[in-house]
């Protein structure tokens, strides 16, 4: 693993009322695209806010680029770019104006250099041709790319992205995944999501978090390996599907006359009679295969 840019040790956060959002989270994250997977409410956004110095942990330490997020907030913020779940303000401003204003707030005082950098970053995320368009005229995908542009304009070494594709159509999701993979080539990108497909092929390292605890940490290939012999296909009469639902989490069904071709993940250890194991397991199926036997929260993933 590359030298760690982010190091979290024993991070715990408890909100008012006693709700534990994070419980002894320890992670080391190097250069590349790092995926943080988990259902809504698992603790991902709390961890993202702590990394970005927006929230102080109840206990534990976090360092970004060797800087402590509590004692050296200003230095940490210079290293970071942040795209929150919601980035929809500035509706009446033009695209270039938004990025220019945020670049100035980040400390880029030279107007000529700032405008040159704004043009560069808008081109890099595919918004160069709509620089004069008002924010309210952007599609959902363009708006997310604008969020990335403002996070990148000061050339941070670390990019934090929280639930980036919510509300995007499938084509926009594909473009966004490719953008994240490209950005991860020379910086640390932490992408928090409950949609496994958001990680794409550019993700080489990930963690699964549930109820504030890290349940899995490793490469996607390791998660796929753990799912070996846990994903099955079976063909049954339509009327027989109901009996299989206690044994399989169905991920695909294809009707063929009065028969159903089903593909599913084992809920326990009992394999339905007549089912055959699948060799080409997807990362989404591997995620389900990991979560289900542990009784962890699983949400539907977007296409």
Secondary structure, DSSP 8 states (H G I E B T S, - for coil): ----SEEEEEEEEE-TTS-EEEEEEEEEE-SEEEEEE--TTSSHHHHHHHHTTSS--SEEEEEETTEETTT-HHHHHHHEEEE-S-----TTSBHHHHHHHHHHHTT---HHHHHHHHHHHHHHTT-GGGTTSBGGG--HHHHHHHHHHHHHTT--SEEEEESTTTT--HHHHHHHHHHHHHHTTSSEEEEEES-GGGG-TTEEEEEEEETTEEEEEE-HHHHHHHTTT-EEEEEEEGGGHHHHTTTEEEEEEEEETTEEEEEEEESSS---TT-EE-SS--HHHHHHHHHHHTT--------
